[in-house]
Amino acid sequence: MKVSDVMTCDVITVPRSASLKEAASVLVQHDISGVPVVDGGGKVVGVFSEQAMPAGTCSGTSLCAGSSGTDSAVSTVPVIVVPQTANDDEEGL
């Protein structure tokens, strides 16, 4: 089995300028634990996840009321996207 067999093609993202409340709402709305964060040009600049949120930032239904942008809760570990090629099967990818 390959990643391509289980990956999502219609990727949900949040803009870098999103508040923690907005980003957390996206996680809840789509029942996901993380979402790519993109800049104004659509380039992935990080990943926002439940685990990256500062402790005590979100609780109950308030979902981060009054919090600032997502920058403080975004992992900036490089994201690598590998396009599918015709010879992926031959290379064992």
C-alpha positions in Angstrom: 0.0 0.0 0.0 1.2 3.5 -0.8 0.5 6.9 0.6 -1.3 7.8 -2.6 -3.8 5.0 -1.7 -5.0 6.8 1.4 -4.0 10.5 0.9 -6.4 13.4 0.6 -6.2 15.3 -2.6 -8.6 18.1 -1.6 -6.4 19.5 1.2 -7.9 21.8 3.8 -5.6 24.6 4.7 -5.6 27.7 6.9 -3.9 31.0 6.1 -1.0 32.1 8.3 -3.1 35.1 9.4 -5.9 32.8 10.9 -6.5 33.2 14.6 -6.0 30.2 16.9 -9.8 30.2 17.2 -10.3 30.0 13.5 -7.7 27.3 13.0 -9.1 25.2 15.9 -12.6 25.6 14.4 -11.3 24.1 11.1 -9.9 21.1 13.0 -13.3 20.6 14.8 -15.4 21.2 11.7 -13.5 18.7 9.6 -12.7 16.2 12.4 -9.0 16.4 11.8 -6.0 16.8 14.1 -3.8 19.0 11.9 -3.9 21.3 9.0 -1.3 22.9 6.7 -0.7 26.6 7.2 -0.2 28.6 3.9 1.1 32.0 3.1 -0.6 34.5 0.8 0.7 32.6 -2.3 -0.6 29.3 -1.1 2.9 27.9 -0.2 2.9 25.7 2.9 4.8 27.4 5.7 4.0 25.0 8.5 1.4 22.7 10.1 -1.1 23.7 12.8 -2.1 20.8 15.1 -3.9 20.1 18.3 -0.6 19.1 19.8 1.1 22.4 18.8 -1.5 24.6 20.6 -0.2 26.1 23.8 -1.7 24.4 26.8 -4.8 26.0 28.1 -5.3 28.0 24.9 -8.5 26.3 23.9 -11.2 24.9 26.2 -14.8 23.8 25.8 -16.8 25.6 23.2 -14.9 28.9 23.4 -12.3 27.6 21.0 -9.5 30.0 21.8 -11.5 33.1 22.3 -9.4 36.2 22.0 -6.2 34.5 20.9 -3.9 35.8 18.3 -2.7 34.4 15.0 -1.5 30.8 14.4 2.2 31.6 14.2 2.8 30.7 17.9 1.2 27.2 17.4 2.6 26.3 14.0 5.3 23.7 13.5 7.8 25.0 10.9 9.4 21.6 10.3 9.9 21.5 6.5 7.1 20.0 4.5 8.1 17.9 1.5 5.7 17.3 -1.3 6.7 14.6 -3.8 4.7 14.7 -7.1 3.5 11.4 -8.5 5.4 10.2 -11.6 4.8 7.5 -14.1 7.6 5.4 -12.8 6.7 5.4 -9.1 5.7 1.8 -9.3 9.1 0.8 -10.7 11.0 2.7 -8.0 8.9 1.1 -5.2 7.5 4.5 -4.1 
